[in-house]
Amino acid sequence: MANRNLKQVKIQNSSLSPGTKNSKRDSESPAEPGPSVEGMMAPEVEPGAGEPMEMTLDLKNFRKPGEKTFTQRCRLFVGNLPTDLTEEDFKKLFSKYGEANEVFINRDRGFGFIRLETRTLAEIAKAELDGMILRNRPLRIRFATHGSALTVRNLSPVVSNELLEQAFSQFGPVERAIVVVDDRGRPTGKGFVEFAAKPAARKALDRCNEGAFLMTTSPRPAIVEPTEQFDDEDGLPEKLLQKTAQYHKEREQPPRFAQPGTFEFEYSSRWKALDEMEKQQREQVDRNIREAKEKLEAEMEAARHEHQLMLMRQDLMRRQEELRRLEELRNQELQKRKQIEMRHEEERRRREDEMMRQREQDEMRRQQDGFKPNYMDNREQEMRVGDMGPRGAINMGGRVIKP
């Protein structure tokens, strides 16, 4: 089990005759990979010029660093299948390209789908098996349409693949997110997001169209729309063209240049003039759109500064209001303290006044208590003096004069 990713692959030597190659390709087994595949070890060449050679390859070498496995980019459509082909035979057809995660076959209509581990393995399988004769029927293999891919426009120049994936991961698992760049590596403002399932793509499309999805500080919303699928790899081979009456009529003449003064040249010139007019109008529209974008960006920048100034003014007013409230609270606190101090002062004075009155009352009471005994002593003394009058003392006006 430790070596389950190691495959023994037989490849044909380049010195084999074409007849040998054709007979091999017309067999029911899949075509074998060529010697140019990456990740292969050095081949072991058998003696003899025309004998096949074997080599061992590790399927892990076909996985790029950080690449996600079993994505929809690894999904192949297989058409023109024999109606008696079983699912097990269908799996065996792709068995040497690694493990398959999804296998579906419709025998009634003669097509199926299979999902391999990596895009590279799917490309190898497509290159080798497309057109292979299986039970007298040529297979038609192409990459399946990605129904969960979205195109994102109006991206800021600072948006990267990682930020694009992080932003759209809130709608569901993202298999791949790419920002399109030009030949110099400069961002074009356009990108692609491929979800693992259609519900997540539908959710992202609806949410972004209903609202304004911002990915950076600038109020520049992402424009999201379904990705238009194109096949720019295989194109349209001659063998797939339908040979209709229109086909035969248009193919009567070979490729050529129209001769001046002829009917062909006149209408060819009119077609070119129409194309030139379309080109000019498109360029004019592009200029108008570019100027409108530049104007909008300038207005947005000015509005941003004005908005920042407004926020600063609001913050300043808020701080001033806060300071005013704090000052009011401080004044109220000082007023309360002053009132408390005044009450304490009044209370202290009241207590002092009470103490003074109490002291005066006590003093008067003591004075009154001390005056009564002295009065009684004076009266007794006077009475004694009065009693001494007949004995020779003279009492004159209350004074006693002794002889």
Secondary structure in CASP SS format (residue, H / E / C, confidence):
PFRMAT SS
TARGET T0000
AUTHOR 0000-0000-0000
METHOD secondary structure of the structure
MODEL  1
M C 1.00
A C 1.00
N C 1.00
R C 1.00
N C 1.00
L E 1.00
K E 1.00
Q E 1.00
V E 1.00
K E 1.00
I E 1.00
Q C 1.00
N C 1.00
S C 1.00
S C 1.00
L C 1.00
S C 1.00
P H 1.00
G H 1.00
T H 1.00
K H 1.00
N H 1.00
S H 1.00
K H 1.00
R H 1.00
D C 1.00
S C 1.00
E C 1.00
S C 1.00
P C 1.00
A C 1.00
E C 1.00
P C 1.00
G C 1.00
P C 1.00
S C 1.00
V C 1.00
E C 1.00
G C 1.00
M E 1.00
M C 1.00
A C 1.00
P C 1.00
E E 1.00
V C 1.00
E C 1.00
P C 1.00
G C 1.00
A C 1.00
G C 1.00
E C 1.00
P C 1.00
M E 1.00
E E 1.00
M E 1.00
T E 1.00
L E 1.00
D E 1.00
L H 1.00
K H 1.00
N H 1.00
F H 1.00
R C 1.00
K C 1.00
P C 1.00
G C 1.00
E C 1.00
K C 1.00
T C 1.00
F C 1.00
T C 1.00
Q H 1.00
R H 1.00
C H 1.00
R E 1.00
L E 1.00
F E 1.00
V E 1.00
G E 1.00
N C 1.00
L C 1.00
P C 1.00
T C 1.00
D C 1.00
L C 1.00
T C 1.00
E H 1.00
E H 1.00
D H 1.00
F H 1.00
K H 1.00
K H 1.00
L H 1.00
F C 1.00
S H 1.00
K H 1.00
Y H 1.00
G C 1.00
E C 1.00
A C 1.00
N C 1.00
E E 1.00
V E 1.00
F E 1.00
I E 1.00
N E 1.00
R C 1.00
D C 1.00
R C 1.00
G C 1.00
F E 1.00
G E 1.00
F E 1.00
I E 1.00
R E 1.00
L C 1.00
E C 1.00
T C 1.00
R H 1.00
T H 1.00
L H 1.00
A H 1.00
E H 1.00
I H 1.00
A H 1.00
K H 1.00
A H 1.00
E H 1.00
L H 1.00
D C 1.00
G C 1.00
M C 1.00
I E 1.00
L C 1.00
R C 1.00
N C 1.00
R C 1.00
P E 1.00
L C 1.00
R E 1.00
I E 1.00
R E 1.00
F E 1.00
A C 1.00
T C 1.00
H C 1.00
G C 1.00
S C 1.00
A E 1.00
L E 1.00
T E 1.00
V E 1.00
R E 1.00
N C 1.00
L C 1.00
S C 1.00
P C 1.00
V C 1.00
V C 1.00
S C 1.00
N H 1.00
E H 1.00
L H 1.00
L H 1.00
E H 1.00
Q H 1.00
A H 1.00
F H 1.00
S H 1.00
Q H 1.00
F H 1.00
G C 1.00
P C 1.00
V E 1.00
E E 1.00
R E 1.00
A E 1.00
I E 1.00
V E 1.00
V E 1.00
V E 1.00
D C 1.00
D C 1.00
R C 1.00
G C 1.00
R C 1.00
P E 1.00
T E 1.00
G E 1.00
K E 1.00
G E 1.00
F E 1.00
V E 1.00
E E 1.00
F E 1.00
A C 1.00
A C 1.00
K H 1.00
P H 1.00
A H 1.00
A H 1.00
R H 1.00
K H 1.00
A H 1.00
L H 1.00
D H 1.00
R H 1.00
C H 1.00
N H 1.00
E H 1.00
G C 1.00
A C 1.00
F C 1.00
L E 1.00
M C 1.00
T C 1.00
T C 1.00
S C 1.00
P C 1.00
R C 1.00
P E 1.00
A C 1.00
I E 1.00
V E 1.00
E E 1.00
P E 1.00
T C 1.00
E C 1.00
Q C 1.00
F C 1.00
D C 1.00
D C 1.00
E C 1.00
D C 1.00
G C 1.00
L C 1.00
P C 1.00
E H 1.00
K H 1.00
L H 1.00
L C 1.00
Q C 1.00
K C 1.00
T C 1.00
A H 1.00
Q H 1.00
Y H 1.00
H H 1.00
K H 1.00
E H 1.00
R C 1.00
E C 1.00
Q C 1.00
P C 1.00
P C 1.00
R C 1.00
F C 1.00
A C 1.00
Q C 1.00
P C 1.00
G C 1.00
T C 1.00
F H 1.00
E H 1.00
F H 1.00
E H 1.00
Y H 1.00
S H 1.00
S H 1.00
R H 1.00
W H 1.00
K H 1.00
A H 1.00
L H 1.00
D H 1.00
E H 1.00
M H 1.00
E H 1.00
K H 1.00
Q H 1.00
Q H 1.00
R H 1.00
E H 1.00
Q H 1.00
V H 1.00
D H 1.00
R H 1.00
N H 1.00
I H 1.00
R H 1.00
E H 1.00
A H 1.00
K H 1.00
E H 1.00
K H 1.00
L H 1.00
E H 1.00
A H 1.00
E H 1.00
M H 1.00
E H 1.00
A H 1.00
A H 1.00
R H 1.00
H H 1.00
E H 1.00
H H 1.00
Q H 1.00
L H 1.00
M H 1.00
L H 1.00
M H 1.00
R H 1.00
Q H 1.00
D H 1.00
L H 1.00
M H 1.00
R H 1.00
R H 1.00
Q H 1.00
E H 1.00
E H 1.00
L H 1.00
R H 1.00
R H 1.00
L H 1.00
E H 1.00
E H 1.00
L H 1.00
R H 1.00
N H 1.00
Q H 1.00
E H 1.00
L H 1.00
Q H 1.00
K H 1.00
R H 1.00
K H 1.00
Q H 1.00
I H 1.00
E H 1.00
M H 1.00
R H 1.00
H H 1.00
E H 1.00
E H 1.00
E H 1.00
R H 1.00
R H 1.00
R H 1.00
R H 1.00
E H 1.00
D H 1.00
E H 1.00
M H 1.00
M H 1.00
R H 1.00
Q H 1.00
R H 1.00
E H 1.00
Q H 1.00
D H 1.00
E H 1.00
M H 1.00
R H 1.00
R H 1.00
Q H 1.00
Q H 1.00
D H 1.00
G H 1.00
F H 1.00
K H 1.00
P H 1.00
N H 1.00
Y H 1.00
M H 1.00
D H 1.00
N H 1.00
R H 1.00
E H 1.00
Q H 1.00
E H 1.00
M H 1.00
R H 1.00
V H 1.00
G H 1.00
D H 1.00
M C 1.00
G H 1.00
P H 1.00
R H 1.00
G C 1.00
A C 1.00
I E 1.00
N E 1.00
M E 1.00
G C 1.00
G C 1.00
R E 1.00
V E 1.00
I E 1.00
K C 1.00
P C 1.00
END
